[in-house]
Every structure is written in structure tokens, then in C-alpha cells.
Amino acid sequence: MTDQLLQALPVSTLVLGACGGAGATTTTLGLANTAAARGGAVVAVDATPAGGDVAERGADAVLSVSGLEQLVAAGPVADDVFDGYCSRTSAGTRILNRIGNQTASEREFHTVTGLLRARGVSAVHDLGHRLRAAYLAPLLATPSPIVLVVPCRADAFNRLRSALQSIGDTLGEPGLARTVVTVSNQDATGWQVDVDLLREYLGGQVWGIETIPYDEHLGMGIVIEHSKLAPDTRAAYERVSAAASAVAEGRPERV
């Protein structure tokens, strides 16, 4: 493994799906587990508007009955108490999930962002497939890398334009310049769209393009165990992780 791949994740990474079912949640878990497996302190945060399934998909060690809303209500807490609000993966990732029935608020994410920074952990935020939301302001206030996940299908590639426009409208060209488009293959029969054509199309618009191959374990819909992913899949998450680190450090783009 190269020194580049061993670098820690940025303080905050934002994972956005180009459409529903793009693979934002599995990519969030893949990035977080990759960092945790090599000893990093990392929390996967459910930053979807009404609560997603990041804990249900990834908590193969501990599934907490509490979550983000309860942590915010508790206020400042000690590290051992903080851990009690988190689910956990066998790779060592802590998951801060939304479990209530209220939509996310800016106040919640101001509080959560402060708590995570105080602990010096990396946070991988699962945004679902919506970027334009007032509650995300605390996450968008810093130049975090954006991992934009698109499934390898022609219809999804066509919808990618609106996702990129959303990033551009919200964060301008600097937001696009720190975006890593990640093509997720969800078809066991192979790659259905030529990714090189996408590279030609997006040349100069985004930081780079990475790919995640089809993985039978991910395709089963069961709780994900990082150790059961295929070696090629784990290597792909290493590449995306390295790309996010390069973006955060301001290294030259690589489309």
C-alpha cells in the first residue's frame, strides 16, 4: 500500500448521491471503514433530511437505540458517553444515525460539528441525494471534499448533470473543483457505460473520477461487513479515500 493511500481522511468528507439509490450510504461506510481499519478515529454521520439507513446497513458490531437527536439534546458529553450514542462497525467506525421522525435542522448540525471537532475525529457525512438544504450550512461552511456517487447506468449519467449543477449553484466553481465523482457499478454483468467517456465529458470540471466495482456482498442488501468485501472493492475505497485527502490538501486535480 502506498504512502498516499495511508493518509488519513480529511476532517470532513461529504458524500452525495447523484440520484436516489446511487450508493451514497455504502460509499460513506466504505470510506469510514477504510480509515477505521487502518487505525483512524472516524464517525459516519447520517446527514440526510429525515434519516437514512446508514446504521442499519453498516452497524455489524453494535446498533445503538440512541442517535444524533439524543446526543444533541444531551449537550456536551464525555467521550465514553458520546460512544453510547453511536452504533459501531466491526472495522471500528462509529455511526451517528438519525432515529427520530423530525427533519434535520441547522442547529443540530452546528452542535454535532462542534462535538466532532472537539474530539479530533474524521467525519464522513452521508447527505443522501440532496445538497440544497439550509440545515447543511454548518457542513458547507468549510471547503470539505465532496464525493459525488453515480451508479454506472446511462440514465444516471444523464442525471449527473443536475447534481453537478446543484453543487455549482450552491458552492460555485470551488465546490466543483473539490468534487470527486465516484462511479459505482451495481450490475454483476459488468460495466454498462464507458467511464472513459465520462472522463472526457467532465475533464476540467471536477477534481477527478474514481470507480467502485460490483461487489456481491454489497449487492445482497444485508448488513455490510468491511472484511467481507472483495479485495478490489476495498482497494477502490482506498483510492477514493486518497482522492479525498488530495482534494483537502489542494493537490492538482486528476480526471
Stockholm file with secondary structure:
# STOCKHOLM 1.0

chainA/1-255         MTDQLLQALPVSTLVLGACGGAGATTTTLGLANTAAARGGAVVAVDATPAGGDVAERGADAVLSVSGLEQLVAAGPVADDVFDGYCSRTSAGTRILNRIGNQTASEREFHTVTGLLRARGVSAVHDLGHRLRAAYLAPLLATPSPIVLVVPCRADAFNRLRSALQSIGDTLGEPGLARTVVTVSNQDATGWQVDVDLLREYLGGQVWGIETIPYDEHLGMGIVIEHSKLAPDTRAAYERVSAAASAVAEGRPERV
#=GR chainA/1-255 SS CCHHHHSCCCSEEEEEESSTTSSHHHHHHHHHHHHHHTTCCEEEEECSSSCCSHHHHHCSSBCCSCCHHHHHHHCSCCHHHHHHTCEECTTSCEEECCCSSSCCCHHHHHHHHHHHHHHTCEEEEECTTCCCCGGGHHHHTSCCCEEEEEESSHHHHHHHHHHHHHHHHHHHHHHHHTEEEEEECCCTTCCCSCHHHHHHHHTTTSSEEEEECCCHHHHTTSCCCGGGSCHHHHHHHHHHHHHHHHHHTTCCCBC
#=GC SS_cons         CCHHHHSCCCSEEEEEESSTTSSHHHHHHHHHHHHHHTTCCEEEEECSSSCCSHHHHHCSSBCCSCCHHHHHHHCSCCHHHHHHTCEECTTSCEEECCCSSSCCCHHHHHHHHHHHHHHTCEEEEECTTCCCCGGGHHHHTSCCCEEEEEESSHHHHHHHHHHHHHHHHHHHHHHHHTEEEEEECCCTTCCCSCHHHHHHHHTTTSSEEEEECCCHHHHTTSCCCGGGSCHHHHHHHHHHHHHHHHHHTTCCCBC
//
